[in-house]
Amino acid sequence: MAPPQASAFAYQLRFKQLQLMIALGDQGSLSKAAAVLNVTQPTATKMLAELEALARFKIYERKPRGMQITELGGEVLMFASRVLSEFDRMQAALDARRNGGIGELVVGAIIGAPDMIARAVTEMKQAQPLLTIKLRGESSDHVIEMLESRTVDIAVGRFNNLGQHNLYNYEPLGDEGLCIVARAGHVLAKRRKLKLTDLASERWILQSLATPVRQILEYEFGKAGMATPADVIEVNSILAVIQLLERSDAIAMLSEPAIRDYLATGLLYRLRLPIQSRMSGFGILTRRGEALTGTAAEFAERLRAIARSARRA
C-alpha cells in the first residue's frame, strides 16, 4: 500500500536537502550554497530539483540578481530551520551528557521578567548544578521568533499581535509596571510633583515605535495634550539606555522590574510622576499542541510557584 502524501514526503526527504535550503537562504545563489555544503554546483542544482519535484512546487526562482524564494518555498525554509535547530540542540544535549553533564535548557524571556527568571534559574542550578542554562531574548518579538524557530525550550513573554493565540498557549505569570527615570542627582529628582508636560523640553531616550513601552508613552503624551518631545535619542537596548541615563541628563520610561536593582542601589532615580497605563501581562508561551517536558516542564513549574508567591506577597 502506498504511504500517505505527508509520509512519502518525509520518507524521501534528505537531511542534505534541508541543509541546502538553509545555505541558499543565507547565500542567495546556488554556487555559493554549493561551496558551503562542499558539493559541486551541478550536484546542488540536482538536489534542489529533486526537492521541488518532491514538494510539487517551485521553491526558488532564478532572477538576474540571484535566487529568490517563493511564498511556499518560505514555508519549506522555515521547516528546514526548525528541523536543523532541533538537531543542533539534540547534539548539544548528547555532547553534554557524554562529558558528564545533564544537558541544557534554553530559555527565551523578555527583559520585563528578570526577578522571576533569575529566581527560577537559581533554583534550577541548585537542584541540578551540571545543567547548562542559556538565557536568550529581549523583546516579545524576539522571544516569539525563537519559539517559532525552536531555538528555545521555553519562552516567557507576551503576545504582540491579535492572532498569536491561535499559534501559542499562554499562561499568565505577572504584569509589568512602568516608571520614568533619570540618573541620581538629576535636577528633576528634587521636584516633589511633576506632570508629563513639565518634561516636554527634556532630552528623552525612547525605544522604537514598534515596542509596547514606546506605544504606551506616545499614548500618555497624547492624553496629556502634548507632542512627542523634539530632543530624542532612539535606542532599543535597555543596557544602552541605562548607560546613557547614567552619563547624561536625559530621561526615559522603562519597565520597573527591569531596572529595580538600579533603583534600589541609587544608580537611577524614579521621578515623582505616576504612569497609569501598564504593559499587558507576561507569561509562559508554548506552541499549541506541544506539552513541555523534562527540564523545561520543571522550569515552568518553578515559574508558577514564584508567581503564586509574588501574588500572595
C-alpha positions as CSV (number, residue, x, y, z in Angstrom):
1,M,0.0,0.0,0.0
2,A,1.4,3.4,-0.9
3,P,2.2,5.7,2.0
4,P,0.2,8.8,2.6
5,Q,1.4,12.0,0.9
6,A,2.9,13.5,4.1
7,S,4.6,10.2,5.0
8,A,6.0,9.9,1.4
9,F,7.5,13.4,1.6
10,A,9.1,12.7,5.0
11,Y,10.4,9.3,3.8
12,Q,12.1,10.7,0.7
13,L,13.3,14.0,2.2
14,R,17.1,14.0,2.8
15,F,19.0,15.8,5.5
16,K,21.3,17.3,2.9
17,Q,18.4,18.9,1.1
18,L,17.4,20.7,4.3
19,Q,21.0,22.0,4.6
20,L,20.8,23.2,1.0
21,M,17.7,25.2,1.9
22,I,19.4,26.9,4.7
23,A,22.6,27.6,2.7
24,L,20.5,29.0,-0.2
25,G,18.6,31.2,2.2
26,D,21.9,32.5,3.6
27,Q,23.9,32.8,0.4
28,G,21.3,33.7,-2.3
29,S,23.0,31.7,-5.1
30,L,23.5,28.0,-5.9
31,S,27.2,28.3,-6.5
32,K,27.8,29.9,-3.0
33,A,25.4,27.4,-1.4
34,A,27.2,24.5,-3.1
35,A,30.5,25.8,-1.7
36,V,29.1,26.0,1.8
37,L,28.0,22.3,1.5
38,N,31.2,21.3,-0.1
39,V,29.4,19.9,-3.2
40,T,29.6,20.9,-6.9
41,Q,27.1,23.3,-8.3
42,P,25.5,20.6,-10.6
43,T,25.0,18.5,-7.5
44,A,23.3,21.4,-5.7
45,T,21.1,22.1,-8.7
46,K,20.1,18.4,-8.8
47,M,19.3,18.4,-5.1
48,L,17.1,21.4,-5.4
49,A,15.3,20.0,-8.5
50,E,14.6,16.7,-6.6
51,L,13.3,18.7,-3.6
52,E,11.0,20.7,-5.8
53,A,9.8,17.6,-7.5
54,L,9.1,16.0,-4.1
55,A,7.3,19.2,-2.9
56,R,5.5,19.6,-6.2
57,F,6.0,23.3,-6.4
58,K,8.8,25.8,-7.1
59,I,10.8,26.6,-4.0
60,Y,13.3,29.1,-5.6
61,E,13.0,31.2,-8.8
62,R,16.1,32.2,-10.7
63,K,16.3,36.0,-11.0
64,P,19.0,38.3,-12.6
65,R,20.3,39.1,-9.1
66,G,20.3,35.5,-7.8
67,M,17.8,33.0,-6.4
68,Q,14.5,34.3,-5.0
69,I,12.5,32.2,-2.7
70,T,8.8,31.7,-3.4
71,E,6.0,32.1,-0.9
72,L,5.6,28.3,-0.5
73,G,9.4,28.0,-0.5
74,G,9.5,30.2,2.5
75,E,7.4,27.7,4.4
76,V,9.9,25.0,3.5
77,L,12.8,27.2,4.6
78,M,11.1,27.7,8.0
79,F,10.6,24.0,8.3
80,A,14.2,23.3,7.4
81,S,15.4,25.9,10.0
82,R,13.3,24.3,12.7
83,V,14.4,20.8,12.0
84,L,18.1,21.7,11.9
85,S,17.8,23.7,15.1
86,E,16.3,20.6,16.8
87,F,19.2,18.5,15.5
88,D,21.7,21.1,16.8
89,R,20.1,21.2,20.2
90,M,19.9,17.4,20.4
91,Q,23.6,17.2,19.5
92,A,24.5,19.7,22.2
93,A,22.5,17.8,24.8
94,L,24.2,14.5,23.8
95,D,27.6,16.1,23.9
96,A,26.9,17.5,27.4
97,R,25.8,14.1,28.7
98,R,28.9,12.3,27.2
99,N,31.0,14.9,29.0
100,G,29.3,14.2,32.4
101,G,26.7,16.9,32.3
102,I,22.9,16.5,32.2
103,G,22.1,18.6,29.1
104,E,21.0,22.2,28.6
105,L,17.9,24.3,29.0
106,V,17.5,27.3,26.7
107,V,15.1,30.0,28.0
108,G,13.7,32.9,25.9
109,A,12.5,35.7,28.1
110,I,11.6,39.4,27.9
111,I,13.6,41.8,30.0
112,G,10.4,42.7,32.0
113,A,10.6,39.5,34.0
114,P,14.2,39.5,35.4
115,D,13.4,38.8,39.0
116,M,11.2,35.8,38.2
117,I,13.6,34.3,35.7
118,A,16.6,34.9,37.9
119,R,14.9,33.1,40.9
120,A,13.9,30.2,38.7
121,V,17.3,29.8,37.2
122,T,18.9,29.9,40.6
123,E,16.6,27.2,41.9
124,M,17.2,25.0,38.9
125,K,21.0,25.3,39.3
126,Q,20.8,24.5,43.0
127,A,18.8,21.4,42.1
128,Q,20.9,20.4,39.0
129,P,24.3,22.0,39.2
130,L,25.5,20.4,35.9
131,L,22.5,21.6,33.9
132,T,23.6,24.3,31.4
133,I,21.1,27.1,31.3
134,K,21.1,29.6,28.5
135,L,19.1,32.8,28.6
136,R,18.1,34.4,25.3
137,G,15.9,37.3,24.1
138,E,15.0,40.9,25.0
139,S,11.7,41.9,23.3
140,S,8.5,39.9,22.9
141,D,9.0,39.9,19.1
142,H,12.4,38.2,19.6
143,V,11.1,35.7,22.1
144,I,8.3,34.6,19.8
145,E,10.6,34.3,16.8
146,M,12.8,32.0,18.9
147,L,9.8,30.0,20.0
148,E,8.7,29.6,16.4
149,S,12.2,28.6,15.2
150,R,12.5,26.1,18.1
151,T,15.7,27.7,19.3
152,V,14.4,27.9,22.9
153,D,12.9,25.2,25.1
154,I,10.5,27.5,27.0
155,A,9.5,31.1,26.4
156,V,8.3,33.9,28.8
157,G,6.8,36.9,27.1
158,R,3.5,38.3,25.8
159,F,1.5,38.3,22.6
160,N,2.4,41.1,20.3
161,N,-0.5,40.7,17.8
162,L,-4.1,39.6,17.9
163,G,-3.7,36.3,16.1
164,Q,-0.9,34.7,18.1
165,H,-3.3,33.0,20.5
166,N,-4.1,30.7,17.6
167,L,-0.5,29.5,17.4
168,Y,0.6,29.6,21.1
169,N,-0.7,28.8,24.5
170,Y,-0.4,31.5,27.1
171,E,-0.3,31.0,30.9
172,P,-0.1,34.3,32.8
173,L,2.6,34.9,35.4
174,G,2.6,38.6,36.2
175,D,2.4,42.2,34.9
176,E,4.9,44.9,34.3
177,G,4.7,48.4,35.8
178,L,6.4,51.4,34.1
179,C,8.2,54.4,35.5
180,I,10.0,57.5,34.3
181,V,13.6,57.6,35.5
182,A,16.7,59.8,35.4
183,R,20.2,59.5,36.8
184,A,20.8,60.0,40.5
185,G,21.3,63.7,41.2
186,H,19.3,64.9,38.2
187,V,17.7,68.3,38.8
188,L,14.2,66.8,38.4
189,A,14.8,64.4,41.3
190,K,14.3,67.4,43.6
191,R,10.8,68.1,42.3
192,R,8.2,66.6,44.5
193,K,5.4,66.8,42.0
194,L,5.7,66.6,38.2
195,K,3.3,66.5,35.2
196,L,4.3,64.9,31.9
197,T,4.0,68.4,30.3
198,D,6.8,69.5,32.6
199,L,9.1,67.1,30.8
200,A,8.3,68.3,27.2
201,S,11.6,70.2,26.8
202,E,13.8,67.4,28.4
203,R,16.0,65.1,26.4
204,W,14.2,61.7,26.1
205,I,15.7,58.3,25.4
206,L,12.9,56.4,23.6
207,Q,12.6,52.9,22.3
208,S,11.3,52.4,18.7
209,L,7.7,52.9,17.9
210,A,7.3,49.1,17.4
211,T,7.8,48.5,21.1
212,P,4.9,48.3,23.6
213,V,6.7,50.8,26.0
214,R,7.0,53.4,23.3
215,Q,3.4,53.0,22.3
216,I,2.2,53.4,25.8
217,L,4.4,56.5,26.2
218,E,3.0,58.0,23.0
219,Y,-0.5,57.4,24.3
220,E,0.5,59.2,27.5
221,F,1.8,62.1,25.5
222,G,-1.4,62.4,23.6
223,K,-3.5,62.1,26.7
224,A,-1.5,65.0,28.2
225,G,-2.2,67.1,25.1
226,M,1.5,67.3,24.1
227,A,3.5,66.3,21.0
228,T,6.4,63.8,21.2
229,P,9.4,65.8,22.6
230,A,11.8,67.0,19.9
231,D,15.0,66.2,21.7
232,V,15.2,62.4,21.4
233,I,17.7,59.6,21.3
234,E,16.1,56.3,20.0
235,V,17.6,53.2,21.5
236,N,16.2,49.7,21.8
237,S,18.9,48.1,24.0
238,I,17.9,48.5,27.7
239,L,21.6,48.3,28.7
240,A,22.4,51.1,26.3
241,V,19.5,53.2,27.7
242,I,20.8,52.7,31.2
243,Q,24.3,53.7,30.3
244,L,23.1,56.9,28.5
245,L,20.9,57.8,31.5
246,E,23.9,57.4,33.9
247,R,26.1,59.6,31.7
248,S,23.7,62.4,30.8
249,D,20.7,64.5,31.9
250,A,18.3,62.5,29.7
251,I,15.2,60.8,31.0
252,A,13.4,57.6,29.9
253,M,10.3,55.5,30.6
254,L,11.3,51.9,31.4
255,S,9.9,48.7,32.8
256,E,10.1,48.9,36.6
257,P,11.1,45.2,37.1
258,A,13.9,45.5,34.5
259,I,15.6,48.4,36.4
260,R,14.6,47.5,40.0
261,D,18.2,46.8,41.1
262,Y,19.4,50.1,39.6
263,L,16.7,52.0,41.6
264,A,17.5,50.1,44.8
265,T,21.2,50.9,44.5
266,G,20.6,54.5,43.7
267,L,22.1,54.5,40.3
268,L,18.8,55.6,38.8
269,Y,16.0,57.7,40.3
270,R,12.3,57.3,39.8
271,L,10.7,60.6,39.1
272,R,7.6,61.5,41.0
273,L,5.3,61.2,38.1
274,P,2.9,58.2,38.2
275,I,2.2,56.4,35.0
276,Q,-1.4,55.0,35.0
277,S,-1.0,52.9,31.9
278,R,0.5,49.4,32.3
279,M,2.1,46.9,30.0
280,S,-0.1,43.8,29.2
281,G,0.8,40.8,31.4
282,F,3.6,38.4,30.6
283,G,3.5,34.6,30.9
284,I,4.7,31.2,29.7
285,L,4.3,30.8,26.0
286,T,4.2,27.3,24.4
287,R,3.4,26.1,20.9
288,R,-0.1,24.8,20.6
289,G,-0.4,21.1,20.7
290,E,3.0,20.6,22.3
291,A,3.5,19.9,26.0
292,L,6.6,21.0,27.9
293,T,8.7,18.0,29.0
294,G,11.9,17.4,31.1
295,T,13.8,20.4,32.4
296,A,11.5,22.8,30.5
297,A,8.5,21.5,32.4
298,E,10.4,21.7,35.7
299,F,11.4,25.3,34.9
300,A,7.8,26.2,34.1
301,E,6.6,24.7,37.5
302,R,9.2,26.8,39.3
303,L,8.0,30.0,37.5
304,R,4.4,29.2,38.5
305,A,5.4,28.7,42.2
306,I,7.3,32.0,42.1
307,A,4.3,33.8,40.5
308,R,2.0,32.4,43.1
309,S,4.3,33.6,45.9
310,A,4.5,37.1,44.4
311,R,0.7,37.4,44.2
312,R,0.4,36.5,47.9
313,A,3.0,39.0,48.9
